[in-house]
Amino acid sequence: MLGKLAWRNMKRSARDYLVYILTMTVVTALMYAFNSLIFQNVLTGYFELEGMMEMMIGLATFFIVLIVAWLINYMVKFMLEKRSSEFGIYLLLGMKKKTVSRLYMRENLLLGGASFLLGILFGLLVQQVLMAVMFAMVRMEYHLSVSLNKWTILMTVLCYMGCYLLALFRCKRKFKKMNIHDLMNAKRRNEEIKEKREGAKRILFPLSVLFIFAFWTIFSMMNNAGEIALFLIGLVLTIYLFYMGISAWIICYVRKKGNGIYRGQNLFLLRQFASKVRTMQFTMGTLTALFTIALMGASVALMFSDYENTVLDDKFPFDVQVYSSQVQDDFADEIAVLKENTEPLDIYPYHIYTDQENQVNTWMLTHLRAWGAMYRNEDGSPDMAEIEEELKSGGTYCTYDTYMGLSDYNHLRQMLGREKAVLGAGEYLVQIKPRLADEVKDIGKDLKIADASGKGYLSCAGICSDPFSQDGHNGGDYVIIVPDEVLGRMQPYYSELAADIRGDAPGDLCRKLDDLTEEGERDFVGHAVPELAGNSCCGSDNIISYTADNLVRDNLIPEVKYMLASLIIPLFYIGLVFVCVAVTVLSVQQLSDSAKYKFRYDVLAKLGLERREIRHMILKQLAAYYLCPALFAIVISGKMILSMSKGFVVMTGVPVPSGTFFIKSIALFFGIYLVYYVVTYIGFRRNVEEMR
C-alpha cells in the first residue's frame, strides 16, 4: 500500500513540478554529455594537451554539483513545506513519523530516478552534438558513434544521486524534529510577512546601489587574489542587501500612499512583489549571483570563441616557420625533416637584423594602449630606466629594434601570395600586427632611422598590417623593412626559416622539428620555446600569446583551438546549468503559489476586473518577479564585462565592438529565460482559471 501511495503522490508531484522534472532531466543530460569528455574524448589522442579538457570539465562539474545540490535541497525542502499539512494529516490518521518520512523519500527517489533515466537518453543525443561541435572547432570530421560508457554513467550517477541522497538525508533529519503542530503550520509560517523597522531597512536600497558603483570602480584596480576574494565577498553581500532594501522601500512607499499606487492595479502588484521578495530575499540574491556568473562566464567564452574564429588563423600565416637565436644556423636538420616528411614548394632561410638601438621599442612601450602610462614619467616623457629594465628582462620586445631587408620581405610576401612592396632609396616601411595599425599610424613622425651612409635619415613610406607572424618570429609586434643596402651598417640578430609546402602537414611534423632542438625550455605541451636571450620576444599580446621555436600551421591551429575549447566549453556548461537552475526556482515558486493567488484574483474579479485584465496582471506580476534578478545581474555584470571585453579587443585584435559579447550572452540566456517564462505564465494562468 505504501508503494501505491508513493507512486500516486509521485505522479501528482510530477504534474505540479513539471518544470523541475524537466530541468533535472536537462541537467542530467548535460552532466552525461560533458562527463563523456573525460572518459570518451577521442580527440585526446590527437593533441599533446594531455588532460587539459578533462581537468577543466572536472573543475566545472565540481561547481555544477554544488549548484545542483543546492537546487535539489531547495526543492525537497520546498515540497516538504508545501505538503506539510498533508503529512500532518497522515500523522493524525495514525501513521508513524518514520513511515511518513520513508514515503516522502520514496516519492523523491522515484522522481529523481525518472528524471535520471530520461536525462541519460537525452544525454546520448547531447553528447553527439557536443562531439560534432568539438570536431568542427578543430577542423576534423566527426563520425556518429553512440555508446554507453560505464565510467561516464558511474560518474553521472555519483554526482546526481549524491546530491539527491544528501538533500533527502537533510530533509529526513528536519522531518524528525517536527511534530504535528509544526507540520500543520509550516506552510502558513512560510507565508508570513514580518514588517519591522522598514524605514531603517529601506536605506539599504540606495546604499547597495552606491556599493555597486564602487565595485565597478574597484574591479579594474584589482591586482592579486586577496583583493579579488574581498571583492567577491563584498559583491555577494551587496546583492543580499539590495533585496532587503528594495522590499522595505516598496513597503514604505505603499504606506506613505505614493501617487503611483493609485494607477491601475499597481497597489496589488507592488504588495505582491514586496511580499515575495521579502519571503525569498536570500533565494533571490542567490539567483542573481547565479545569473551574474552565467553572464560573465558566457561573455568570456564568447570572447575566446570569436578569437579562434576571426584571429587565430592569421597568427600562423606560413605553413612552417622556424626560429633560431644563432645567426650562423643554416637549418640543415630542419630542411632535411621537411623534405623527408613533406613536399616543399619553397624553403627560405633569412635573418632579422638590428642596429643595436631601441628607439622603436621605446616608442611602442610609450604609445600603445596596452601599456598605458607604465613606461612614461609624469610629464609624459619616456621612463628610460623602466624601459631598459623591461628590455633586458626580455619577453615583450627584443633588447634591440628589429629590421628586415626588402628582398627578404618581398620573398616572404610572395610565399603568402601578396604583392611585392616597393621602397625608394631613402624610405622604410613599418610591418605591424593588424590590431595595432591604428595605434602606430603616426610612428613615422618620431622615428629617425639612419640611411646606408649613416649620415641621413630614411622617411616612412607607410604602414603594412597584413598578418606576418609577429609573435616573436618576424619581430614582436613590428619589424622595420629597409632597403637591402641599409643592412650593411647593421648586424644579423637571429635566424628564421619559412617554408611553403604542398597539401596539409603531417600531424607529427611540429613534434619532429621540436625533437631537433637541444634540451632547453619547453612549454606546457612540450614544444620548444625561445630562451630569453635578448633576441626573443612575443609582443604585446598578454591575454592569448603563443610563442614557440617551431610553428607548423596545420598542427598548431587545431591544437590551440582545442586548448581554447577546453575553456570555452566548460564556461558554457556552467552558464547553461546555472541559468536553468535559477529559472527553475523562479518557475516552481510561482506555479506552486497558484492556489494562493487564485483566491486573490477571484476577489479582483468580483470587484469588476475582466478576464483580459486579470491575465494582463498575471503577465506583469510574473514579469516583475522574473526580471528583477535577471536585470539586477545585468546591471552588476555589465560594467565588468564591458571592461573585460574592451581589454580583450585591444589585446587580441578581435574585429568586433567590445559590447558584442555582452549582448550575445544576454540574448543567449534570455532565450532560455523566455521559454521558462512562457511555460510558467501558461501554467499559472491555467491553474488560476481552472480553480475558479
N, C-alpha and C positions, 0 to 999 in steps of 0.2 A: 504493500500500500504506500509506503514511504517513497518507493521508486516511482510509482504512478503520479504521486503528488509532486515530486521533484520535476518529472517530465512535463506535467501540465504547467507548473509555475515557470519552467524554463521557456516554454513556447510563448507564454504571456510576456515574459521579460524580453524575449527576442523581438516581439512586436513593439513593445513600449520603448525599447532601447536599440532599435534597428540601426541607428546611426553609429552607436558604439560598437555593435557587432561588425558592421561594415568596416569601420576604422581598424579594428583589431585584425580583420581579415587582410586589409591592405598592409598593415604593419607587419604581419606575419609573412606576407608575400615579399615585401621589401627586405625583411631580415633574411629570408631564404636566398633571394636573388643576390644580395650583397655578400652574404656569408659564403656563397658559392665562389666568390672571387678569391677566397682564402684557400679553399680546398680543390676547386675545379678550374682554376685560372690557367688556361692553356697558353696564354701569352707569356707566362713567367719564363719559359724556356727560351724565348726569342731574345730576351734582353738581359743585360748584366745587372739590372737593378733588383737584385735578389731580395725578396721580402718587403720591398717598399710598399707596394699596393696592399699586401696582406697586413702590414703594420698599420697603415692608415685606416683600412677598413676595420681592423680590430679596435683601434682607438675610437673611431666613430661609433662602433657598436657599443662600446662601454658607455658613452654618453647617452645613446639612444635607449639602452637598457634602463638607465636611471630614470629617464623621462617616461618610458612605458610603464615602469614600476610605479611611478607616481600616478599615472593615468589609471592603472588598474586599481591601485589602492584607493584613489579618489572615487572611482565608480563603484567599487564594492562597498565602501563606506556610505556613499550617496544612496545606493539602492537599499542598504540596510535602514537608513533613516527614513526613506520614503515608504518602506514596508514595515516599519517598526510597529505600527498599530496592528497589522496582520499577525505579526509574530507574538504580540501581546495577547491577542485573542487565542492563538494556539496554546499559550501557557494557561490561560483561563479555562480552556477546554480540557486541560489535564495533561497535555504533552510536556515531557521533561525538557528542560533547557538544553540539555545535551543533544536530544533528538532534534530540536528545532535548529540548533547550530549545525548539526550534521546535514539536515535538509537544505539549509541555505548554502553550505559548502558544495553539496552535490549539484545544486542548480547552477552555481557559478562554474563548476568544473565542466558541466555539460555545455554551457555557453562558450567557455573558453576552448573546449575540445572541438566544437563545431566550427568556431572561427579559425582554429589552427588548421584543421583539415582542409577547409575551403582556401585558406591562405597558402598552404603548400601547393595546391593545384594551380592557383593563380600565380604563385611564385615561379613555377616552371615556365610560364609564359613571360613573366617579367625578366627572368634570367636570360632567356633567349634574346629579348630586346636589348638588355644591358650588354651582353656579349657582342651583339651586332654593332652597337654603338661604339664599343671599345675598339673593335677591329677596324671600323671605319675611321676612328680617330688616328690610328697608327698606319692607315692605308694598307690594310691587309684584308683579304677576302675571308668571310666567315661562312662556314657551312653548318647548317642547322644540326644540333646534336642534343637531344633531350635525354637526360638520365638523372636518376636519383642517387645522390651520393650519401652514404651513411654518415659520414662525418659532418657534412653540411646539415643534414637533418638533425643529427645529435646536438650540434651547437645551437641550432634554432630552437629545438625542444628545451634545452637547458636555459637559454635566455628567456624564452616565452613562459615556460612553466615555472621557472624560478620566480619570475615576477608575480605570477598568479598565486603560487603557494605562499609566498611571503605576505601578499596582501590578505589572503584568506586567513593566514595564521594570526595576523594583527587584528583582523576583524573578529576572529573567534575569541581572542583574549578580551576584546572590548565587550563582546556579547555576554561573556561570563560575568562581567561586573554589573550588568544591567538587570534590573528587576522589572516586574510588570508595569509598575508606575513609570519607570524611565522609558520603557518601550512605547507606552501609550502617549507619552508627552514629547518624545524625541522629535517628531515631525513638527509639532507646534512650536517647540523651543527653537528650532532652526529658522522659523519664520518670524520670530520676534525681532523687533527693531528697537534698540535702545538709543534714544536721542538724549545724550548728556553732553554738556559743555560744547555744543555745536558752534557757538560764537567763537570760542577759542580755537577749535579744530579747523575752522574754515581758513584760518591764516596759513595752514599747511598748503593750501592750493597755490596761492601766489608764491609762497616760499619754494615749493617744489619746482615751479616754473623758473624761478631765479637760479635754482641749483642746476637745472638742465642747461641754461645758458652758460653757467660757469663750467660745467663739464664739457661743453662744446669747445670752450677756450682751452681747457686743460688738455684735451685729447691730443692736440698737435704738439704738446710740450713734453709728453712722457718719454723717458729715456731708459728706464730699467724695469725689471719685473716687479719690484716693490711698489713703484708708482702705479703700475698697471693694476696690481691687486687692489690697492686702495681706491683707485678709480672705479673698478667694477663693484666693490662693496658699496661705495657711496652712490653709484648709479642705481643699484638694486634698491637701496633704502629710499632713494628719491621716488622711485616708481610706486612703492607702497604708500609713501606719504601723500603722493598725488591723489590716490583713490580715497584715502581718508579725508583729504581736504575737499575734493570735489563733491563728495556726498554731503559733507557738512555745509558747504557753500550753497548747494541746491536747497537743502532743508531750511537754511536761514533765509534764502530768497523767497521761498514759499511762505514762511512765517511772516515775513515783512510785507507780503501781498504785493510783490512787484508787478508792474504792468503786464509783463509777459505771460503771467499765469492765466490771464483772462482771455487770451486769444485762442480760439478753437478749443481743443482738448489738451492744451499744454499742462494744465494743473494735474490732470490724470497721468499724463506721460512723465512729467517731472517727478511725481511721487513714486511712480513705478520704478523709474530709473534709479532714483536715490536709494530706495529700499533695497533694490537688487545689488547695487554697488556696495551698500553698507553690509549686507549679509555675505557678500562674496569678495570683499576688498582684497583679501590675501590671494584668492584664486585669480581675480582679475589682474593683480600685479604679476603673478606667475605667468599668466598667459601673455601679458605684454612683454615680459622678458623672453619668452619663447619666440614670439613674433620678431622681436628685435634681433635675436641670434639668427633666426632663419633668414631675415632680410640681409643682414651683414654677411652671413655665410654664402648666400646665393649671389650677392653682388661680387664678392671676391672670386667665386667660381666663374662668374661670367667674365670677369676681367681676364683671368688666365685662359679661358676658352677663346675669347676674342684675340688674345695674343697668339695662341697657337694656330688660329685660323688666318690671321692677317699679317703677322710679323715674322713668325718663325722661319718660313721658307726663305725669306730674304737674308737671314742670318748666315746661311751657308750657300752662297751663290755658286761656288766652284764645286765640281764633282769631288775633287780631292785637293786638300791643301795641307802642307807640312811645314812646321816651324823648326828652326834650329838656331840656337844662340851663337853658334860657331860660324864665323864668316867664311871660313875655308871649307865648310861642309859641301860636298858635291852631290849628296843624296844618292850615292850609288846603290846602297842597300834598298832604299825606298823605291827607287826606279825599278830595281830587279823584282821586288814584290809586286809592283803594279803590272809589269809586263808578264809576270807569271800568272797572275790571278784575274787580269782584265785585258781588254783590248784598247789600249790608249790611242786617242786621236791626237793628243798634243800633251807633251810634258815640258814644263818650262820652269827652270830654276832662275832665281833672281835675288837681288839684295835690297834691303831697306837701308837707307843712308842717314847720316846725322852730321850736323855741323858743330856738335858739342855745345850748342846753345839751347836755352829753354824758353825763348820768348813766346813761342806758340803755346807751349804748356801753360805758361803763366797767364796768357790771355784766356785760355779755356777755363782755368781754375777760378778766374776772377769775373767771368762774364756769363757762364752757363747758369741757368736757373737751378740746376741740380745741386750746386754748391752754395747758392745764396751769397752770404757775406762771410763764409768760413775763412776765405783766404784774402780778405781785404781789411785794411786798417779802418779806423773810424772815419777818416777823411776820404775813404773810397780808394786810396792807393793800394797797390798790391802789398801784402804782408810777405815779404821775400823770405823771412826766416821760416814762417809756417810752410810756404810753398817748397822751399828747399828740403825741409824735413819730410814732406809728403813725397816728393820725387825720389829722394834717397831710399825711402822705405819701399817704394815700388808698389805695383798693383793697379793703380788707376792709369797713370801715364808712364812712359819710359822716362828715364832720368834726363834724356836729351830729346829734342824735337826730331821727328821722323820725316824722311823725304824719300821720294821715288823718282826715278828718271822717266822722261816722257816715253821713250821707246818701250820700256818695261810696262808702263801703264797702258799703252795702246795695245800691246800684245795681249795683256790680260783682258782688256775690253773686247778684243776680237774673240777671245775664248768664250766670252759671255754673250757674243752676238750683238755687240754695241758698236756704234760708230766711233771712229778714231777722234781723239781730242787734238786740237791744233793750238800751238803756243808760238807767240812771237819770240824773238831772241831775248827780249827784256821782260818776259811775262812768266807768271807762275799760276797754278790752279790749285784750289783747295778741294780735296776729295773728303767729304764728310758723311757721317751717318744720316740717313733720311730724316730721322726725328730731330736732328739738330740744325737742319738747313736754315730755318727761320731765325735761329738764335745767333748764327755766325755770319749773317749777311753783311755786317759792317766790319768784319775782321780785317779786310784788306786795307782799311784806313790806318790801322795801328801797327801792322807787321812791317818790318824793314829787313827784307831778305836780300843778302848781297848777291850780285851777279857773278859771272865766271871770273871776272878780274878781281873781285873783292873790293872794288872802288866805288861801284854804283849799286843801285838797288833795283830789284825787279818790281814790276807792278802787278797787281792782282787782275787776272783775266776773267775770273769768275769762280763760281762755286758749283761743284757737281755733287749731287746727293743720291746717285744710284747705289744700290746695295753692293758692297765691295769687301766684305769680310773684314770688318774693322773692330773686332773684339780681341785684338792682340796680334793678329797676323799682319794685315796691311795697316799697321798703326793701331792706336787705341783712340777711337772716335774720329780721328783725322789722319791724313797723310798729305804732305805738300808735294805737288807734282811740279818738277822744274825741268828745263831743257837739259839734255844729257851733258852738255859741256859744263854746266854748273856743278855737276857731281865731281868734277876734277878737284875742287877745293874741299870736298867732303870725304868722309871715310865710311866704308861699309859698317853697318851697325849689327845686323843679323841677317840670316839667310832664310829664304822661302822657296817652296816648290808648289806649283799649281799644276793640276792635271785635268784634262778633259777626256772622259772615257766613253766608249760606246755601250749603250744599254745601262742596266742597273748594276751597281756594285755588289759583289758577293757579301753576304751577311756578316762574314767574319773578317772583312778587309781591314777595318779600323783596328781590330784586335791584333792582326798580324803586324800592322805598322807600329802599334804600341809595343809589341814584343821586341822590336828592333832597338827601342830606346833603352839605354843603360838604366839600371836600377836607380830611381830617384823619386821625386814626389809624384804621387798618384791621387786622382780624385776618388770620391766615394764609390765609384763603379769600376775603378781600376784603370782608367785612361791616364796616359802620361800627360802631365801639365807642366808648363814652363816654370822653371825656378825663378824667383825674383832676383835676377842678377843685374838689374839696371836697364836691360833692354827688353823686358817682358811686361805686358800690361793687359788690361781688359776693358779700358774705357770707363765711361761714367754710368753704365748700366749697373744699378745696385739693387734691383728687385729680382730680375731674372738675368743672370750672367753665366755664359758658358765659355770657358777658355780651356783649350787643350792643344797639345803639340800637333796632333793629327786629326784632321777633320775629314770625314767621309760623309758626304751629304746623305746618301741613301741609307747609311747606318745610323747617323746621329739624329736626323729629323724624327723617325719613328721612336727612337729611344727617348728623346726629350718630350715628345708628345705623350709617351707612356708615363714619364715622370710627372708631367702636368696632369694627366688623367688620374694619377694616384692622389692628387689634391682635389681636383675638380669633382670627381665622382663622390667621394665621402662628404664633401660640403653640401652637394645637392641632396644626398641621402639624409643627412642630418636635418636640412631645411624642410624637406618633404614630411618627414616624420613629425618634426616639431609643429609644423602648421596643422597637420591632420589631428594631432593630439589636442592642440589648442581649440580648434573649431569644433571638435567632438564635445569637449566640455561645455562650450557655449550652447551647442545644439541640444544636448541632453538636458541641460538645466532648463531651457525654455520649454521643450516638449513635455518634460515631466511636470511642469507647473501649469499645464493647460487647464486642469480641473479647477485650480485656484483662480485663474484668470477668467474661466468660463463664467463664474458667478459674477465677477466684476463687469464683464461685458454684457451679461444679462441685465444687470441694473442699468447700464447705459442705454441698452435697447429699450427698456421700459421708460426711460426718461426721454425717448424720442429719437435716438440715433438710428439711422437706417443701416442696413447690412453693408452697403457700399462704404459708408463712413466708418463702420467698425473694422472692416477689412483694411481700410486705409490706416487706421490707428494701429492695428496689429503690425502692418508693414513698417510704420515709423517706430513703434516700440522695439521691434526686433532689430531695425537698422541702427538705432542708437546703442543698443546693447552689443551688437556685433562690431560696429565701427569704432567704439570707444577704445578698446585695447589695440586694435589694428592701427588706427590713426595716431594714437599716442606712440606706438612703436615706430611708425614712420617719422614722426617728429624727432624722437630720440635718436634714431639711427641715421636720419637724413644727413645732418651736418657731418657726422663721422664718415659715412660712406662717400659723400661728395669730396671730402678732404682726402680720403684714401685714393679714390679714383682719379682725382686731379694729379696727385703724385704719381700714380701708376702710368697715366697717359704721358706725363712729362718724362718719366724714366724709361719707358719701354717704346714709346712712339706708336702706340695703338692708334689707328686713324679714326677715332670716334670721339664725340663730345664726352666729357667726363661724367655728365649726368645720365648717360645712356644706360649704364649698368644698374643704377638705382631704379630707373623707370622700368627696365626689363624685369628686375626682381619683383617689383611691386605688381606688375602685370601677371607674372607667373603665379605668384601666391594668391593674388586676388581672384584668379581664375578658379583655384581650389576653393577659396573663400566663398565665392559666388555660388558654387554648386551646393555647398553645405547650407548657405543662407536660403536658397530657393527651396531645398528639401525641408528645412526647418519651418519655413513660412507655410508651405503647403500642409505639412503635418500639423502645425499649430492651429492653423485656420480650420482644418478638418475636425480636429479634436474639439475645438470650441463650438463649431456649428453642429456637430453630431450630438453633443450633450444638451443642446437647447431644446 
